Amino acid sequence: MAKKTKAEQQHMDRVASLGCIICKKEGNDLSPAELHHIRDVTITGIGQRASHFQVIPLCVAHHRIGKEAFHYSKKNFDTKWGSQKDLLAETLELLEEKYGNDS
């Protein structure tokens, strides 16, 4: 993947600053997040990785380690928390609330 642009990096930094979107749903606003590039064929196409603007903030436990993690079971994750597309929309709403139109 090509080097991130300044705008992409700024967006990713802002998304990460939100904290884990799932932990927020559980009432923990202070959970640090790493970024998950969504993979949704309705957005990215088959086998394509999302752009750096199509990321959601997930903590390690909800992203890649443990039974609650997206990468442990996408199906279980989606059933419990909603689709990546829905979580992306929620993430963009949170960015709008925090940063306004500059997000």
Backbone as a printed PyTorch tensor [residue, N CA C, xyz], in Angstrom:
tensor([[[  0.8470,  -1.1760,   0.0000],
         [  0.0000,   0.0000,   0.0000],
         [  0.8940,   1.2400,   0.0000]],

        [[  0.4620,   2.2340,  -0.7050],
         [  1.2450,   3.4630,  -0.8250],
         [  1.3330,   4.1920,   0.5150]],

        [[  2.3280,   5.0450,   0.6050],
         [  2.5200,   5.8500,   1.8110],
         [  1.2730,   6.6980,   2.0660]],

        [[  0.9150,   6.8500,   3.3390],
         [ -0.2630,   7.6390,   3.7030],
         [ -0.0320,   9.1170,   3.3890]],

        [[ -1.0950,   9.7620,   2.9180],
         [ -1.0360,  11.2020,   2.7290],
         [ -1.2020,  11.8800,   4.0920]],

        [[ -0.9210,  13.1620,   4.1350],
         [ -1.0910,  13.9290,   5.3760],
         [ -2.5560,  13.8710,   5.8300]],

        [[ -3.4860,  13.9950,   4.8950],
         [ -4.9150,  13.9500,   5.2250],
         [ -5.3190,  12.5790,   5.7610]],

        [[ -4.8020,  11.5200,   5.1460],
         [ -5.0980,  10.1730,   5.6290],
         [ -4.5640,   9.9710,   7.0480]],

        [[ -3.3260,  10.4110,   7.2850],
         [ -2.7340,  10.2450,   8.6070],
         [ -3.5140,  11.0300,   9.6550]],

        [[ -3.9170,  12.2540,   9.3140],
         [ -4.7070,  13.0650,  10.2430],
         [ -6.0300,  12.3710,  10.5710]],

        [[ -6.6810,  11.8460,   9.5510],
         [ -7.9470,  11.1400,   9.7560],
         [ -7.7370,   9.9290,  10.6690]],

        [[ -6.7210,   9.1510,  10.3870],
         [ -6.4500,   7.9510,  11.1850],
         [ -6.1240,   8.3190,  12.6400]],

        [[ -5.3580,   9.3680,  12.8430],
         [ -5.0470,   9.8250,  14.2010],
         [ -6.3220,  10.2220,  14.9400]],

        [[ -7.2120,  10.8970,  14.2480],
         [ -8.4650,  11.3190,  14.8630],
         [ -9.3530,  10.1180,  15.2000]],

        [[ -9.4190,   9.1520,  14.3000],
         [-10.2060,   7.9510,  14.5700],
         [ -9.6450,   7.2340,  15.7970]],

        [[ -8.3360,   7.0690,  15.8590],
         [ -7.7110,   6.4060,  17.0030],
         [ -7.9920,   7.1590,  18.3010]],

        [[ -8.0750,   8.4920,  18.2210],
         [ -8.3050,   9.3040,  19.4260],
         [ -9.6910,   9.0790,  20.0230]],

        [[-10.5970,   8.4930,  19.2560],
         [-11.9480,   8.2350,  19.7470],
         [-11.9730,   7.1090,  20.7860]],

        [[-10.9730,   6.2360,  20.7550],
         [-11.0000,   5.0400,  21.5970],
         [-11.8490,   3.9720,  20.9340]],

        [[-11.8160,   2.7960,  21.4990],
         [-12.5290,   1.6520,  20.9190],
         [-14.0340,   1.9140,  20.8620]],

        [[-14.6030,   1.7720,  19.6770],
         [-16.0270,   2.0330,  19.4930],
         [-16.8910,   1.0080,  20.2330]],

        [[-16.4000,  -0.2040,  20.3690],
         [-17.1560,  -1.2460,  21.0800],
         [-17.0980,  -0.9980,  22.5840]],

        [[-15.9230,  -0.6790,  23.0920],
         [-15.8040,  -0.3690,  24.5210],
         [-16.7000,   0.8080,  24.8910]],

        [[-16.8200,   1.7940,  23.9890],
         [-17.7230,   2.9280,  24.2340],
         [-19.1480,   2.4200,  24.4210]],

        [[-19.5630,   1.4610,  23.6000],
         [-20.9080,   0.8970,  23.7130],
         [-21.0900,   0.1980,  25.0650]],

        [[-19.9940,  -0.3020,  25.6190],
         [-20.0380,  -0.9890,  26.9050],
         [-19.8450,  -0.0290,  28.0820]],

        [[-19.7060,   1.2640,  27.7940],
         [-19.5860,   2.2650,  28.8440],
         [-18.1690,   2.6380,  29.2360]],

        [[-17.1780,   2.1570,  28.4950],
         [-15.7830,   2.4900,  28.7740],
         [-15.2690,   3.4300,  27.6880]],

        [[-15.2340,   4.7170,  28.0050],
         [-14.7900,   5.7160,  27.0230],
         [-13.2780,   5.8630,  26.9560]],

        [[-12.5420,   5.1710,  27.8100],
         [-11.0960,   5.3940,  27.9040],
         [-10.2520,   4.2760,  27.2990]],

        [[-10.8630,   3.3830,  26.5750],
         [-10.1380,   2.2500,  26.0010],
         [ -9.3460,   2.6760,  24.7610]],

        [[ -8.0150,   2.5200,  24.7960],
         [ -7.2150,   2.8940,  23.6190],
         [ -7.5600,   2.0060,  22.4200]],

        [[ -7.3600,   2.5630,  21.2450],
         [ -7.7510,   1.8510,  20.0310],
         [ -6.6100,   1.7310,  19.0430]],

        [[ -6.6470,   0.6310,  18.3240],
         [ -5.8530,   0.4950,  17.1110],
         [ -6.8590,   0.5270,  15.9720]],

        [[ -6.3850,   0.6790,  14.7650],
         [ -7.3040,   0.8720,  13.6440],
         [ -7.5370,  -0.4180,  12.8690]],

        [[ -8.7950,  -0.6430,  12.5490],
         [ -9.1950,  -1.7760,  11.7210],
         [ -9.6730,  -1.2280,  10.3890]],

        [[ -8.9810,  -1.6070,   9.3120],
         [ -9.4300,  -1.2550,   7.9610],
         [-10.5900,  -2.1850,   7.6280]],

        [[-11.7360,  -1.6140,   7.3640],
         [-12.8940,  -2.4550,   7.1270],
         [-12.7490,  -3.2300,   5.8220]],

        [[-13.3680,  -4.3780,   5.8190],
         [-13.4390,  -5.2150,   4.6190],
         [-14.9040,  -5.5530,   4.4200]],

        [[-15.5370,  -4.8080,   3.5540],
         [-16.9560,  -4.9700,   3.2720],
         [-17.1110,  -4.8440,   1.7660]],

        [[-17.5290,  -5.9220,   1.1240],
         [-17.5870,  -5.9250,  -0.3430],
         [-18.5040,  -4.8540,  -0.9100]],

        [[-19.4720,  -4.3910,  -0.1290],
         [-20.3520,  -3.3370,  -0.6330],
         [-19.6450,  -1.9850,  -0.6710]],

        [[-18.5150,  -1.8910,   0.0300],
         [-17.7530,  -0.6350,   0.0520],
         [-16.4560,  -0.7740,  -0.7400]],

        [[-15.7180,  -1.8620,  -0.5040],
         [-14.3740,  -1.9770,  -1.0630],
         [-14.2820,  -2.8660,  -2.2950]],

        [[-15.2720,  -3.7210,  -2.5070],
         [-15.1830,  -4.7030,  -3.5750],
         [-14.5810,  -5.9970,  -3.0330]],

        [[-14.6450,  -7.0300,  -3.8120],
         [-14.1750,  -8.3450,  -3.3760],
         [-12.6570,  -8.3600,  -3.2220]],

        [[-12.2130,  -8.8100,  -2.0690],
         [-10.7810,  -8.9740,  -1.8160],
         [-10.0000,  -7.6860,  -1.6740]],

        [[-10.6700,  -6.5690,  -1.5890],
         [ -9.9920,  -5.2850,  -1.5110],
         [ -9.9450,  -4.7810,  -0.0760]],

        [[ -8.8530,  -4.1520,   0.2870],
         [ -8.7290,  -3.5220,   1.5910],
         [ -9.2650,  -2.0950,   1.4840]],

        [[ -9.8870,  -1.6440,   2.5500],
         [-10.4350,  -0.2920,   2.5710],
         [ -9.3210,   0.7430,   2.5310]],

        [[ -9.6920,   1.9410,   2.1670],
         [ -8.7290,   3.0380,   2.1860],
         [ -8.4430,   3.4260,   3.6340]],

        [[ -7.4700,   4.2970,   3.8210],
         [ -7.1270,   4.7610,   5.1560],
         [ -8.2270,   5.6500,   5.7480]],

        [[ -9.2050,   6.0230,   4.9520],
         [-10.3470,   6.7780,   5.4520],
         [-11.4760,   5.8540,   5.9040]],

        [[-11.3510,   4.5740,   5.6160],
         [-12.3780,   3.5950,   5.9840],
         [-11.8560,   2.6950,   7.0990]],

        [[-11.6460,   3.3100,   8.2580],
         [-11.1250,   2.5960,   9.4230],
         [-12.0390,   2.8190,  10.6120]],

        [[-12.0770,   1.8280,  11.4860],
         [-12.8270,   1.9520,  12.7330],
         [-11.8740,   1.6940,  13.8960]],

        [[-12.1170,   2.3490,  15.0310],
         [-11.2450,   2.1790,  16.1810],
         [-11.6770,   0.9910,  17.0400]],

        [[-10.7720,   0.0420,  17.2100],
         [-11.0410,  -1.1290,  18.0540],
         [ -9.8450,  -1.3470,  18.9750]],

        [[-10.1200,  -1.7130,  20.2310],
         [ -9.0380,  -2.0850,  21.1320],
         [ -8.5120,  -3.4560,  20.7190]],

        [[ -7.4120,  -3.8610,  21.2870],
         [ -6.8140,  -5.1560,  20.9580],
         [ -7.8160,  -6.2870,  21.1760]],

        [[ -8.5430,  -6.2400,  22.2970],
         [ -9.4910,  -7.3150,  22.6300],
         [-10.6490,  -7.4010,  21.6410]],

        [[-11.0910,  -6.2850,  21.1000],
         [-12.1870,  -6.3120,  20.1330],
         [-11.7010,  -6.3920,  18.6880]],

        [[-10.4060,  -6.2110,  18.4850],
         [ -9.8610,  -6.2510,  17.1330],
         [ -9.2930,  -7.6220,  16.7870]],

        [[ -8.3420,  -8.1070,  17.5880],
         [ -7.6060,  -9.2790,  17.1140],
         [ -7.2460, -10.3350,  18.1460]],

        [[ -7.4530, -10.1000,  19.4220],
         [ -7.0550, -11.0900,  20.4230],
         [ -8.2390, -11.4150,  21.3230]],

        [[ -8.5960, -12.6690,  21.4050],
         [ -9.6640, -13.0930,  22.3050],
         [-10.9550, -13.4160,  21.5800]],

        [[-11.8760, -14.0090,  22.3190],
         [-13.1320, -14.4860,  21.7390],
         [-14.1020, -13.3780,  21.3580]],

        [[-13.8740, -12.1630,  21.8260],
         [-14.7100, -11.0130,  21.4610],
         [-14.1740, -10.2990,  20.2220]],

        [[-13.0390, -10.7350,  19.7110],
         [-12.3390, -10.0170,  18.6460],
         [-12.9560, -10.2420,  17.2650]],

        [[-12.9090,  -9.1930,  16.4550],
         [-13.3680,  -9.2730,  15.0720],
         [-12.6410, -10.3910,  14.3300]],

        [[-11.3250, -10.4390,  14.4650],
         [-10.5550, -11.4310,  13.7190],
         [-10.6530, -12.8420,  14.2980]],

        [[-11.2490, -12.9890,  15.4680],
         [-11.5120, -14.3220,  16.0170],
         [-12.7440, -14.9160,  15.3310]],

        [[-13.8060, -14.1170,  15.2380],
         [-15.0260, -14.5730,  14.5700],
         [-15.8010, -13.3680,  14.0490]],

        [[-15.6350, -13.0860,  12.7690],
         [-16.3330, -11.9670,  12.1410],
         [-17.8400, -12.1250,  12.3050]],

        [[-18.3390, -13.3350,  12.1120],
         [-19.7770, -13.5890,  12.2050],
         [-20.3020, -13.2500,  13.6060]],

        [[-19.6470, -13.7470,  14.6440],
         [-20.0850, -13.4580,  16.0120],
         [-19.9770, -11.9710,  16.3250]],

        [[-18.8830, -11.3580,  15.8660],
         [-18.6720,  -9.9270,  16.0860],
         [-19.8030,  -9.1240,  15.4400]],

        [[-20.0940,  -9.4170,  14.1800],
         [-21.1460,  -8.6970,  13.4570],
         [-22.5100,  -8.8960,  14.1140]],

        [[-22.7840, -10.1100,  14.5550],
         [-24.0630, -10.3970,  15.1990],
         [-24.2240,  -9.5830,  16.4810]],

        [[-23.1630,  -9.5020,  17.2540],
         [-23.2310,  -8.8030,  18.5360],
         [-23.1500,  -7.2880,  18.3950]],

        [[-22.2900,  -6.7880,  17.5030],
         [-21.9860,  -5.3500,  17.4780],
         [-22.4460,  -4.6250,  16.2230]],

        [[-22.8410,  -5.3310,  15.2010],
         [-23.2270,  -4.6920,  13.9450],
         [-22.1410,  -4.8630,  12.8990]],

        [[-22.4940,  -4.5570,  11.6800],
         [-21.5700,  -4.7350,  10.5620],
         [-20.4660,  -3.6860,  10.5930]],

        [[-19.3980,  -3.9700,   9.8810],
         [-18.3140,  -2.9940,   9.7480],
         [-18.8370,  -1.7040,   9.1200]],

        [[-19.7490,  -1.8470,   8.1760],
         [-20.3370,  -0.6800,   7.5030],
         [-21.0830,   0.1830,   8.5180]],

        [[-21.8530,  -0.4510,   9.4110],
         [-22.5800,   0.2870,  10.4400],
         [-21.6140,   0.9470,  11.4190]],

        [[-20.5680,   0.2210,  11.8100],
         [-19.5840,   0.7700,  12.7440],
         [-18.7980,   1.9160,  12.1090]],

        [[-18.5570,   1.8330,  10.8040],
         [-17.8970,   2.9390,  10.1030],
         [-18.7880,   4.1740,  10.1430]],

        [[-20.0770,   3.9990,   9.9050],
         [-21.0080,   5.1330,   9.9560],
         [-21.0230,   5.7460,  11.3590]],

        [[-21.0320,   4.9030,  12.3920],
         [-20.9930,   5.4060,  13.7690],
         [-19.6930,   6.1500,  14.0440]],

        [[-18.5960,   5.6200,  13.5390],
         [-17.2940,   6.2650,  13.7180],
         [-17.2880,   7.6480,  13.0760]],

        [[-17.8240,   7.7550,  11.8720],
         [-17.8620,   9.0360,  11.1810],
         [-18.7520,  10.0380,  11.9190]],

        [[-19.8460,   9.5480,  12.5240],
         [-20.7000,  10.4240,  13.3310],
         [-19.9460,  10.9380,  14.5550]],

        [[-19.1940,  10.0560,  15.2240],
         [-18.4060,  10.4690,  16.3920],
         [-17.3480,  11.4980,  16.0030]],

        [[-16.7220,  11.3090,  14.8420],
         [-15.7400,  12.2780,  14.3660],
         [-16.3900,  13.6370,  14.1160]],

        [[-17.5620,  13.6150,  13.5230],
         [-18.3020,  14.8510,  13.2500],
         [-18.6040,  15.5840,  14.5560]],

        [[-19.0450,  14.8310,  15.5740],
         [-19.3390,  15.4350,  16.8790],
         [-18.0880,  16.0430,  17.5090]],

        [[-16.9710,  15.3440,  17.3840],
         [-15.7380,  15.7790,  18.0490],
         [-15.0010,  16.8600,  17.2800]],

        [[-14.9480,  16.7480,  15.9490],
         [-14.1290,  17.6480,  15.1380],
         [-14.9150,  18.5260,  14.1760]],

        [[-16.2170,  18.3230,  14.0830],
         [-17.0240,  19.1070,  13.1490],
         [-16.7540,  18.7140,  11.7140]],

        [[-16.9670,  19.6310,  10.8020],
         [-16.7820,  19.3580,   9.3750],
         [-15.3250,  19.1600,   8.9870]],

        [[-14.4270,  19.3990,   9.9170],
         [-12.9910,  19.2680,   9.6340],
         [-12.5110,  17.8220,   9.7890]],

        [[-13.4360,  16.8790,   9.9870],
         [-13.0270,  15.4800,  10.1480],
         [-13.0370,  14.8190,   8.8500]]])
